[in-house]
């Protein structure tokens, strides 16, 4: 894994600030309001969501830092399940300005071959600019190519295929086709959607489709069986902390220096992995001498609650330091 991820996040914010300086606030706000509806999956379409340079600039300021952190969180799940694996090639479907490509570069030292596909040329153009200013050889060498994301999509075979915050923009037939093609082309497939009930349902459907295509679930699920969550009662999602630049706060109309990005994801592979024994599915609740963990465990065990008490020594210390989305129990330290 690449230990320079925090530097990459800061580099992304700095690069965004340099390229988007001077964006008219009223124009950015109007574009952001329309993009929010698309981001929440309210406007499935067969047309590009990002239409021109102002749309793309607003999108980059509004969404790139959060998307980067969410994708990196999902990729960390895959990296933990396959610690000796690293992708030599990567295809990012609907990659737009390149958030997932930045996240892949922050997670592994490579890959050496990266292709970003999107149907909006303005997004690809800005993605190239950001990559050129990144300082990363991998990002600067990436191929940015226009493609219609939907039925009829053909992907080059790759070690890793990512599809982040795209499925909600597609009609149901296009969504099925994109997941099927990702499963065919990728040795590993990582899908990320907003951490909403609707986003979770799209991930759940895609998870079933990946399993039917012969892939194995690496993360976040501890198994390939049916998801134990009762639809309509809850949904599986996680959270990533996002540091917000002054530009980001200006466009989003907030004052806090950070925000929490909620996301749902699935990572599946055609090679053996070591999924978590259990996964922490909610933020741990810390009480005096007690930590309450909500877990998704092995197939058949369903969703459980575990109380870790102070009398459990090192396990209690680990529980106090544990975070939402992490594997449980922690791996033994050498």
Number of C-alpha atoms within 10 A of each C-alpha: 18 12 11 13 19 11 10 20 20 14 17 21 20 15 18 24 17 12 15 17 10 8 15 12 12 10 12 21 18 13 20 25 12 14 21 15 13 20 22 18 21 12 17 20 16 14 14 17 22 23 15 13 15 19 21 28 24 27 23 28 25 24 19 22 22 24 26 24 25 32 30 24 23 25 26 21 25 27 21 19 22 18 13 9 15 18 19 15 19 26 28 26 28 28 26 33 29 30 24 29 28 26 23 30 23 23 23 20 16 21 20 15 17 26 23 25 24 24 22 25 22 21 29 24 17 21 24 22 16 22 23 16 18 19 13 16 13 19 26 16 15 22 14 22 16 16 17 17 25 25 17 11 15 16 19 14 17 22 20 24 29 26 22 26 26 24 28 23 24 22 15 15 10 20 21 18 17 25 22 18 19 28 26 21 19 24 19 25 28 26 26 27 29 27 22 18 17 17 24 23 18 22 23 20 13 22 26 16 16 23 16 12 14 13 24 21 28 29 30 29 27 20 20 18 13 13 18 14 13 8 12 8 7 11 19 24 21 25 20 21 14 18 19 21 18 15 18 25 18 16 19 18 10 13 12 11 12 14 16 14 18 17 26 28 32 24 26 28 24 17 12 13 20 15 23 25 17 25 24 25 23 19 16 19 13 15 10 7 11 17 21 18 25 19 24 28 22 18 16 11 11 13 18 13 11 10 14 20 18 16 10 11 10 10 15 18 14 15 24 21 11 19 18 18 24 22 26 19 15 14 9 5 4 3
